[in-house]
Amino acid sequence: MINLEEARAIVARYNSDYREFMDNATKEERQEVFQYITREANRMQRRVMGLE
């Protein structure tokens, strides 16, 4: 599992451009970043619902 700094570092390598990231990032990099985004979205939803 990666944290915010690692996810930002991966995205920064592609100039924070979604198209460049999708075209040039490795499968593992994309998977790690999307897993981080998913984890954070789920955490925020649980917090809004009062489950966390």
mmCIF file as Biopython writes it, N, C-alpha, C and O atoms, coordinates in Angstrom:
data_model
#
loop_
_atom_site.group_PDB
_atom_site.id
_atom_site.type_symbol
_atom_site.label_atom_id
_atom_site.label_alt_id
_atom_site.label_comp_id
_atom_site.label_asym_id
_atom_site.label_entity_id
_atom_site.label_seq_id
_atom_site.pdbx_PDB_ins_code
_atom_site.Cartn_x
_atom_site.Cartn_y
_atom_site.Cartn_z
_atom_site.occupancy
_atom_site.B_iso_or_equiv
_atom_site.auth_seq_id
_atom_site.auth_asym_id
_atom_site.pdbx_PDB_model_num
ATOM 1   N N  . MET A ? 1  ? 0.849   -1.179 0.000   1.0 0.0 1  A 1 
ATOM 2   C CA . MET A ? 1  ? 0.000   0.000  0.000   1.0 0.0 1  A 1 
ATOM 3   C C  . MET A ? 1  ? 0.892   1.239  0.000   1.0 0.0 1  A 1 
ATOM 4   O O  . MET A ? 1  ? 1.920   1.295  0.675   1.0 0.0 1  A 1 
ATOM 5   N N  . ILE A ? 2  ? 0.468   2.213  -0.768  1.0 0.0 2  A 1 
ATOM 6   C CA . ILE A ? 2  ? 1.241   3.440  -0.853  1.0 0.0 2  A 1 
ATOM 7   C C  . ILE A ? 2  ? 0.507   4.543  -0.114  1.0 0.0 2  A 1 
ATOM 8   O O  . ILE A ? 2  ? -0.697  4.463  0.128   1.0 0.0 2  A 1 
ATOM 9   N N  . ASN A ? 3  ? 1.260   5.573  0.237   1.0 0.0 3  A 1 
ATOM 10  C CA . ASN A ? 3  ? 0.653   6.698  0.924   1.0 0.0 3  A 1 
ATOM 11  C C  . ASN A ? 3  ? 0.548   7.889  -0.021  1.0 0.0 3  A 1 
ATOM 12  O O  . ASN A ? 3  ? 0.900   7.792  -1.196  1.0 0.0 3  A 1 
ATOM 13  N N  . LEU A ? 4  ? 0.071   8.992  0.492   1.0 0.0 4  A 1 
ATOM 14  C CA . LEU A ? 4  ? -0.171  10.182 -0.321  1.0 0.0 4  A 1 
ATOM 15  C C  . LEU A ? 4  ? 1.101   10.664 -1.016  1.0 0.0 4  A 1 
ATOM 16  O O  . LEU A ? 4  ? 1.064   10.996 -2.201  1.0 0.0 4  A 1 
ATOM 17  N N  . GLU A ? 5  ? 2.208   10.707 -0.308  1.0 0.0 5  A 1 
ATOM 18  C CA . GLU A ? 5  ? 3.450   11.210 -0.895  1.0 0.0 5  A 1 
ATOM 19  C C  . GLU A ? 5  ? 3.913   10.336 -2.048  1.0 0.0 5  A 1 
ATOM 20  O O  . GLU A ? 5  ? 4.369   10.843 -3.073  1.0 0.0 5  A 1 
ATOM 21  N N  . GLU A ? 6  ? 3.799   9.028  -1.886  1.0 0.0 6  A 1 
ATOM 22  C CA . GLU A ? 6  ? 4.211   8.119  -2.961  1.0 0.0 6  A 1 
ATOM 23  C C  . GLU A ? 6  ? 3.301   8.249  -4.175  1.0 0.0 6  A 1 
ATOM 24  O O  . GLU A ? 6  ? 3.774   8.223  -5.312  1.0 0.0 6  A 1 
ATOM 25  N N  . ALA A ? 7  ? 2.002   8.389  -3.941  1.0 0.0 7  A 1 
ATOM 26  C CA . ALA A ? 7  ? 1.054   8.555  -5.047  1.0 0.0 7  A 1 
ATOM 27  C C  . ALA A ? 7  ? 1.338   9.858  -5.783  1.0 0.0 7  A 1 
ATOM 28  O O  . ALA A ? 7  ? 1.338   9.893  -7.014  1.0 0.0 7  A 1 
ATOM 29  N N  . ARG A ? 8  ? 1.579   10.927 -5.030  1.0 0.0 8  A 1 
ATOM 30  C CA . ARG A ? 8  ? 1.893   12.215 -5.666  1.0 0.0 8  A 1 
ATOM 31  C C  . ARG A ? 8  ? 3.201   12.155 -6.440  1.0 0.0 8  A 1 
ATOM 32  O O  . ARG A ? 8  ? 3.316   12.773 -7.499  1.0 0.0 8  A 1 
ATOM 33  N N  . ALA A ? 9  ? 4.181   11.428 -5.936  1.0 0.0 9  A 1 
ATOM 34  C CA . ALA A ? 9  ? 5.463   11.304 -6.626  1.0 0.0 9  A 1 
ATOM 35  C C  . ALA A ? 9  ? 5.290   10.581 -7.967  1.0 0.0 9  A 1 
ATOM 36  O O  . ALA A ? 9  ? 5.892   10.967 -8.968  1.0 0.0 9  A 1 
ATOM 37  N N  . ILE A ? 10 ? 4.474   9.546  -7.975  1.0 0.0 10 A 1 
ATOM 38  C CA . ILE A ? 10 ? 4.227   8.816  -9.222  1.0 0.0 10 A 1 
ATOM 39  C C  . ILE A ? 10 ? 3.546   9.727  -10.228 1.0 0.0 10 A 1 
ATOM 40  O O  . ILE A ? 10 ? 3.959   9.795  -11.386 1.0 0.0 10 A 1 
ATOM 41  N N  . VAL A ? 11 ? 2.500   10.431 -9.792  1.0 0.0 11 A 1 
ATOM 42  C CA . VAL A ? 11 ? 1.760   11.315 -10.698 1.0 0.0 11 A 1 
ATOM 43  C C  . VAL A ? 11 ? 2.640   12.479 -11.151 1.0 0.0 11 A 1 
ATOM 44  O O  . VAL A ? 11 ? 2.528   12.920 -12.295 1.0 0.0 11 A 1 
ATOM 45  N N  . ALA A ? 12 ? 3.500   12.979 -10.288 1.0 0.0 12 A 1 
ATOM 46  C CA . ALA A ? 12 ? 4.381   14.103 -10.639 1.0 0.0 12 A 1 
ATOM 47  C C  . ALA A ? 12 ? 5.343   13.717 -11.764 1.0 0.0 12 A 1 
ATOM 48  O O  . ALA A ? 12 ? 5.740   14.571 -12.557 1.0 0.0 12 A 1 
ATOM 49  N N  . ARG A ? 13 ? 5.715   12.449 -11.838 1.0 0.0 13 A 1 
ATOM 50  C CA . ARG A ? 13 ? 6.597   12.001 -12.922 1.0 0.0 13 A 1 
ATOM 51  C C  . ARG A ? 13 ? 5.974   12.201 -14.291 1.0 0.0 13 A 1 
ATOM 52  O O  . ARG A ? 13 ? 6.675   12.271 -15.301 1.0 0.0 13 A 1 
ATOM 53  N N  . TYR A ? 14 ? 4.653   12.292 -14.317 1.0 0.0 14 A 1 
ATOM 54  C CA . TYR A ? 14 ? 3.931   12.464 -15.577 1.0 0.0 14 A 1 
ATOM 55  C C  . TYR A ? 14 ? 3.311   13.850 -15.659 1.0 0.0 14 A 1 
ATOM 56  O O  . TYR A ? 14 ? 2.295   14.046 -16.325 1.0 0.0 14 A 1 
ATOM 57  N N  . ASN A ? 15 ? 3.932   14.816 -14.972 1.0 0.0 15 A 1 
ATOM 58  C CA . ASN A ? 15 ? 3.542   16.233 -15.008 1.0 0.0 15 A 1 
ATOM 59  C C  . ASN A ? 15 ? 2.095   16.455 -14.576 1.0 0.0 15 A 1 
ATOM 60  O O  . ASN A ? 15 ? 1.454   17.404 -15.028 1.0 0.0 15 A 1 
ATOM 61  N N  . SER A ? 16 ? 1.583   15.604 -13.719 1.0 0.0 16 A 1 
ATOM 62  C CA . SER A ? 16 ? 0.207   15.698 -13.211 1.0 0.0 16 A 1 
ATOM 63  C C  . SER A ? 16 ? -0.814  15.770 -14.334 1.0 0.0 16 A 1 
ATOM 64  O O  . SER A ? 16 ? -1.887  16.351 -14.171 1.0 0.0 16 A 1 
ATOM 65  N N  . ASP A ? 17 ? -0.479  15.178 -15.471 1.0 0.0 17 A 1 
ATOM 66  C CA . ASP A ? 17 ? -1.363  15.157 -16.629 1.0 0.0 17 A 1 
ATOM 67  C C  . ASP A ? 17 ? -1.976  13.764 -16.745 1.0 0.0 17 A 1 
ATOM 68  O O  . ASP A ? 17 ? -1.266  12.769 -16.894 1.0 0.0 17 A 1 
ATOM 69  N N  . TYR A ? 18 ? -3.307  13.709 -16.674 1.0 0.0 18 A 1 
ATOM 70  C CA . TYR A ? 18 ? -3.998  12.417 -16.680 1.0 0.0 18 A 1 
ATOM 71  C C  . TYR A ? 18 ? -3.704  11.626 -17.953 1.0 0.0 18 A 1 
ATOM 72  O O  . TYR A ? 18 ? -3.425  10.429 -17.882 1.0 0.0 18 A 1 
ATOM 73  N N  . ARG A ? 19 ? -3.763  12.268 -19.101 1.0 0.0 19 A 1 
ATOM 74  C CA . ARG A ? 19 ? -3.545  11.565 -20.365 1.0 0.0 19 A 1 
ATOM 75  C C  . ARG A ? 19 ? -2.114  11.021 -20.428 1.0 0.0 19 A 1 
ATOM 76  O O  . ARG A ? 19 ? -1.904  9.877  -20.829 1.0 0.0 19 A 1 
ATOM 77  N N  . GLU A ? 20 ? -1.147  11.823 -20.040 1.0 0.0 20 A 1 
ATOM 78  C CA . GLU A ? 20 ? 0.249   11.365 -20.050 1.0 0.0 20 A 1 
ATOM 79  C C  . GLU A ? 20 ? 0.438   10.217 -19.053 1.0 0.0 20 A 1 
ATOM 80  O O  . GLU A ? 20 ? 1.150   9.253  -19.331 1.0 0.0 20 A 1 
ATOM 81  N N  . PHE A ? 21 ? -0.203  10.333 -17.905 1.0 0.0 21 A 1 
ATOM 82  C CA . PHE A ? 21 ? -0.130  9.277  -16.895 1.0 0.0 21 A 1 
ATOM 83  C C  . PHE A ? 21 ? -0.709  7.973  -17.448 1.0 0.0 21 A 1 
ATOM 84  O O  . PHE A ? 21 ? -0.092  6.915  -17.321 1.0 0.0 21 A 1 
ATOM 85  N N  . MET A ? 22 ? -1.884  8.048  -18.058 1.0 0.0 22 A 1 
ATOM 86  C CA . MET A ? 22 ? -2.520  6.839  -18.580 1.0 0.0 22 A 1 
ATOM 87  C C  . MET A ? 22 ? -1.734  6.236  -19.747 1.0 0.0 22 A 1 
ATOM 88  O O  . MET A ? 22 ? -1.687  5.015  -19.903 1.0 0.0 22 A 1 
ATOM 89  N N  . ASP A ? 23 ? -1.123  7.087  -20.557 1.0 0.0 23 A 1 
ATOM 90  C CA . ASP A ? 23 ? -0.378  6.582  -21.711 1.0 0.0 23 A 1 
ATOM 91  C C  . ASP A ? 23 ? 0.978   6.003  -21.336 1.0 0.0 23 A 1 
ATOM 92  O O  . ASP A ? 23 ? 1.411   5.016  -21.930 1.0 0.0 23 A 1 
ATOM 93  N N  . ASN A ? 24 ? 1.654   6.599  -20.360 1.0 0.0 24 A 1 
ATOM 94  C CA . ASN A ? 24 ? 3.057   6.258  -20.113 1.0 0.0 24 A 1 
ATOM 95  C C  . ASN A ? 24 ? 3.349   5.521  -18.813 1.0 0.0 24 A 1 
ATOM 96  O O  . ASN A ? 24 ? 4.414   4.918  -18.682 1.0 0.0 24 A 1 
ATOM 97  N N  . ALA A ? 25 ? 2.447   5.552  -17.864 1.0 0.0 25 A 1 
ATOM 98  C CA . ALA A ? 25 ? 2.698   4.880  -16.587 1.0 0.0 25 A 1 
ATOM 99  C C  . ALA A ? 25 ? 2.636   3.370  -16.775 1.0 0.0 25 A 1 
ATOM 100 O O  . ALA A ? 25 ? 1.924   2.856  -17.639 1.0 0.0 25 A 1 
ATOM 101 N N  . THR A ? 26 ? 3.398   2.683  -15.945 1.0 0.0 26 A 1 
ATOM 102 C CA . THR A ? 26 ? 3.345   1.230  -15.993 1.0 0.0 26 A 1 
ATOM 103 C C  . THR A ? 26 ? 2.036   0.755  -15.375 1.0 0.0 26 A 1 
ATOM 104 O O  . THR A ? 26 ? 1.354   1.499  -14.671 1.0 0.0 26 A 1 
ATOM 105 N N  . LYS A ? 27 ? 1.711   -0.474 -15.649 1.0 0.0 27 A 1 
ATOM 106 C CA . LYS A ? 27 ? 0.480   -1.051 -15.093 1.0 0.0 27 A 1 
ATOM 107 C C  . LYS A ? 27 ? 0.513   -0.996 -13.568 1.0 0.0 27 A 1 
ATOM 108 O O  . LYS A ? 27 ? -0.502  -0.700 -12.937 1.0 0.0 27 A 1 
ATOM 109 N N  . GLU A ? 28 ? 1.656   -1.277 -12.981 1.0 0.0 28 A 1 
ATOM 110 C CA . GLU A ? 28 ? 1.789   -1.274 -11.526 1.0 0.0 28 A 1 
ATOM 111 C C  . GLU A ? 28 ? 1.602   0.132  -10.953 1.0 0.0 28 A 1 
ATOM 112 O O  . GLU A ? 28 ? 0.963   0.301  -9.914  1.0 0.0 28 A 1 
ATOM 113 N N  . GLU A ? 29 ? 2.161   1.138  -11.630 1.0 0.0 29 A 1 
ATOM 114 C CA . GLU A ? 29 ? 2.004   2.515  -11.153 1.0 0.0 29 A 1 
ATOM 115 C C  . GLU A ? 29 ? 0.543   2.938  -11.196 1.0 0.0 29 A 1 
ATOM 116 O O  . GLU A ? 29 ? 0.037   3.529  -10.242 1.0 0.0 29 A 1 
ATOM 117 N N  . ARG A ? 30 ? -0.135  2.638  -12.298 1.0 0.0 30 A 1 
ATOM 118 C CA . ARG A ? 30 ? -1.560  2.987  -12.401 1.0 0.0 30 A 1 
ATOM 119 C C  . ARG A ? 30 ? -2.361  2.290  -11.325 1.0 0.0 30 A 1 
ATOM 120 O O  . ARG A ? 30 ? -3.214  2.903  -10.683 1.0 0.0 30 A 1 
ATOM 121 N N  . GLN A ? 31 ? -2.093  1.016  -11.125 1.0 0.0 31 A 1 
ATOM 122 C CA . GLN A ? 31 ? -2.827  0.249  -10.134 1.0 0.0 31 A 1 
ATOM 123 C C  . GLN A ? 31 ? -2.597  0.812  -8.735  1.0 0.0 31 A 1 
ATOM 124 O O  . GLN A ? 31 ? -3.547  0.932  -7.960  1.0 0.0 31 A 1 
ATOM 125 N N  . GLU A ? 32 ? -1.365  1.157  -8.399  1.0 0.0 32 A 1 
ATOM 126 C CA . GLU A ? 32 ? -1.071  1.700  -7.071  1.0 0.0 32 A 1 
ATOM 127 C C  . GLU A ? 32 ? -1.780  3.026  -6.842  1.0 0.0 32 A 1 
ATOM 128 O O  . GLU A ? 32 ? -2.360  3.241  -5.778  1.0 0.0 32 A 1 
ATOM 129 N N  . VAL A ? 33 ? -1.741  3.910  -7.820  1.0 0.0 33 A 1 
ATOM 130 C CA . VAL A ? 33 ? -2.374  5.218  -7.672  1.0 0.0 33 A 1 
ATOM 131 C C  . VAL A ? 33 ? -3.886  5.062  -7.567  1.0 0.0 33 A 1 
ATOM 132 O O  . VAL A ? 33 ? -4.507  5.694  -6.712  1.0 0.0 33 A 1 
ATOM 133 N N  . PHE A ? 34 ? -4.482  4.250  -8.403  1.0 0.0 34 A 1 
ATOM 134 C CA . PHE A ? 34 ? -5.932  4.073  -8.356  1.0 0.0 34 A 1 
ATOM 135 C C  . PHE A ? 34 ? -6.368  3.373  -7.071  1.0 0.0 34 A 1 
ATOM 136 O O  . PHE A ? 34 ? -7.439  3.681  -6.547  1.0 0.0 34 A 1 
ATOM 137 N N  . GLN A ? 35 ? -5.580  2.454  -6.556  1.0 0.0 35 A 1 
ATOM 138 C CA . GLN A ? 35 ? -5.910  1.818  -5.281  1.0 0.0 35 A 1 
ATOM 139 C C  . GLN A ? 35 ? -5.865  2.843  -4.155  1.0 0.0 35 A 1 
ATOM 140 O O  . GLN A ? 35 ? -6.716  2.827  -3.266  1.0 0.0 35 A 1 
ATOM 141 N N  . TYR A ? 36 ? -4.880  3.731  -4.188  1.0 0.0 36 A 1 
ATOM 142 C CA . TYR A ? 36 ? -4.809  4.784  -3.171  1.0 0.0 36 A 1 
ATOM 143 C C  . TYR A ? 36 ? -6.050  5.682  -3.249  1.0 0.0 36 A 1 
ATOM 144 O O  . TYR A ? 36 ? -6.664  5.989  -2.228  1.0 0.0 36 A 1 
ATOM 145 N N  . ILE A ? 37 ? -6.411  6.096  -4.460  1.0 0.0 37 A 1 
ATOM 146 C CA . ILE A ? 37 ? -7.586  6.963  -4.639  1.0 0.0 37 A 1 
ATOM 147 C C  . ILE A ? 37 ? -8.840  6.261  -4.128  1.0 0.0 37 A 1 
ATOM 148 O O  . ILE A ? 37 ? -9.664  6.877  -3.452  1.0 0.0 37 A 1 
ATOM 149 N N  . THR A ? 38 ? -8.987  4.993  -4.441  1.0 0.0 38 A 1 
ATOM 150 C CA . THR A ? 38 ? -10.154 4.225  -4.004  1.0 0.0 38 A 1 
ATOM 151 C C  . THR A ? 38 ? -10.204 4.115  -2.492  1.0 0.0 38 A 1 
ATOM 152 O O  . THR A ? 38 ? -11.260 4.303  -1.887  1.0 0.0 38 A 1 
ATOM 153 N N  . ARG A ? 39 ? -9.054  3.807  -1.870  1.0 0.0 39 A 1 
ATOM 154 C CA . ARG A ? 39 ? -9.001  3.706  -0.409  1.0 0.0 39 A 1 
ATOM 155 C C  . ARG A ? 39 ? -9.405  5.013  0.254   1.0 0.0 39 A 1 
ATOM 156 O O  . ARG A ? 39 ? -10.169 5.018  1.218   1.0 0.0 39 A 1 
ATOM 157 N N  . GLU A ? 40 ? -8.891  6.120  -0.265  1.0 0.0 40 A 1 
ATOM 158 C CA . GLU A ? 40 ? -9.211  7.424  0.316   1.0 0.0 40 A 1 
ATOM 159 C C  . GLU A ? 40 ? -10.683 7.781  0.119   1.0 0.0 40 A 1 
ATOM 160 O O  . GLU A ? 40 ? -11.310 8.323  1.028   1.0 0.0 40 A 1 
ATOM 161 N N  . ALA A ? 41 ? -11.240 7.487  -1.053  1.0 0.0 41 A 1 
ATOM 162 C CA . ALA A ? 41 ? -12.655 7.771  -1.301  1.0 0.0 41 A 1 
ATOM 163 C C  . ALA A ? 41 ? -13.528 6.955  -0.352  1.0 0.0 41 A 1 
ATOM 164 O O  . ALA A ? 41 ? -14.499 7.476  0.198   1.0 0.0 41 A 1 
ATOM 165 N N  . ASN A ? 42 ? -13.197 5.696  -0.157  1.0 0.0 42 A 1 
ATOM 166 C CA . ASN A ? 42 ? -13.960 4.856  0.765   1.0 0.0 42 A 1 
ATOM 167 C C  . ASN A ? 42 ? -13.842 5.367  2.195   1.0 0.0 42 A 1 
ATOM 168 O O  . ASN A ? 42 ? -14.826 5.376  2.934   1.0 0.0 42 A 1 
ATOM 169 N N  . ARG A ? 43 ? -12.649 5.791  2.588   1.0 0.0 43 A 1 
ATOM 170 C CA . ARG A ? 43 ? -12.447 6.318  3.941   1.0 0.0 43 A 1 
ATOM 171 C C  . ARG A ? 43 ? -13.298 7.569  4.155   1.0 0.0 43 A 1 
ATOM 172 O O  . ARG A ? 43 ? -13.925 7.724  5.203   1.0 0.0 43 A 1 
ATOM 173 N N  . MET A ? 44 ? -13.319 8.453  3.172   1.0 0.0 44 A 1 
ATOM 174 C CA . MET A ? 44 ? -14.113 9.681  3.286   1.0 0.0 44 A 1 
ATOM 175 C C  . MET A ? 44 ? -15.607 9.372  3.350   1.0 0.0 44 A 1 
ATOM 176 O O  . MET A ? 44 ? -16.340 10.013 4.103   1.0 0.0 44 A 1 
ATOM 177 N N  . GLN A ? 45 ? -16.059 8.402  2.569   1.0 0.0 45 A 1 
ATOM 178 C CA . GLN A ? 45 ? -17.474 8.020  2.602   1.0 0.0 45 A 1 
ATOM 179 C C  . GLN A ? 45 ? -17.852 7.442  3.958   1.0 0.0 45 A 1 
ATOM 180 O O  . GLN A ? 45 ? -18.926 7.738  4.481   1.0 0.0 45 A 1 
ATOM 181 N N  . ARG A ? 46 ? -16.967 6.609  4.537   1.0 0.0 46 A 1 
ATOM 182 C CA . ARG A ? 46 ? -17.248 6.056  5.850   1.0 0.0 46 A 1 
ATOM 183 C C  . ARG A ? 46 ? -17.311 7.155  6.903   1.0 0.0 46 A 1 
ATOM 184 O O  . ARG A ? 46 ? -18.138 7.099  7.813   1.0 0.0 46 A 1 
ATOM 185 N N  . ARG A ? 47 ? -16.440 8.153  6.782   1.0 0.0 47 A 1 
ATOM 186 C CA . ARG A ? 47 ? -16.430 9.259  7.732   1.0 0.0 47 A 1 
ATOM 187 C C  . ARG A ? 47 ? -17.723 10.067 7.616   1.0 0.0 47 A 1 
ATOM 188 O O  . ARG A ? 47 ? -18.294 10.456 8.635   1.0 0.0 47 A 1 
ATOM 189 N N  . VAL A ? 48 ? -18.191 10.325 6.405   1.0 0.0 48 A 1 
ATOM 190 C CA . VAL A ? 48 ? -19.433 11.073 6.200   1.0 0.0 48 A 1 
ATOM 191 C C  . VAL A ? 48 ? -20.614 10.314 6.797   1.0 0.0 48 A 1 
ATOM 192 O O  . VAL A ? 48 ? -21.516 10.923 7.374   1.0 0.0 48 A 1 
ATOM 193 N N  . MET A ? 49 ? -20.614 8.998  6.664   1.0 0.0 49 A 1 
ATOM 194 C CA . MET A ? 49 ? -21.722 8.180  7.168   1.0 0.0 49 A 1 
ATOM 195 C C  . MET A ? 49 ? -21.621 7.908  8.660   1.0 0.0 49 A 1 
ATOM 196 O O  . MET A ? 49 ? -22.521 7.305  9.244   1.0 0.0 49 A 1 
ATOM 197 N N  . GLY A ? 50 ? -20.534 8.348  9.281   1.0 0.0 50 A 1 
ATOM 198 C CA . GLY A ? 50 ? -20.367 8.165  10.707  1.0 0.0 50 A 1 
ATOM 199 C C  . GLY A ? 50 ? -19.880 6.792  11.106  1.0 0.0 50 A 1 
ATOM 200 O O  . GLY A ? 50 ? -20.031 6.396  12.261  1.0 0.0 50 A 1 
ATOM 201 N N  . LEU A ? 51 ? -19.301 6.062  10.181  1.0 0.0 51 A 1 
ATOM 202 C CA . LEU A ? 51 ? -18.804 4.724  10.469  1.0 0.0 51 A 1 
ATOM 203 C C  . LEU A ? 51 ? -17.348 4.729  10.896  1.0 0.0 51 A 1 
ATOM 204 O O  . LEU A ? 51 ? -16.811 3.697  11.301  1.0 0.0 51 A 1 
ATOM 205 N N  . GLU A ? 52 ? -16.724 5.859  10.810  1.0 0.0 52 A 1 
ATOM 206 C CA . GLU A ? 52 ? -15.302 5.934  11.164  1.0 0.0 52 A 1 
ATOM 207 C C  . GLU A ? 52 ? -15.056 7.095  12.070  1.0 0.0 52 A 1 
ATOM 208 O O  . GLU A ? 52 ? -13.919 7.329  12.480  1.0 0.0 52 A 1 
#
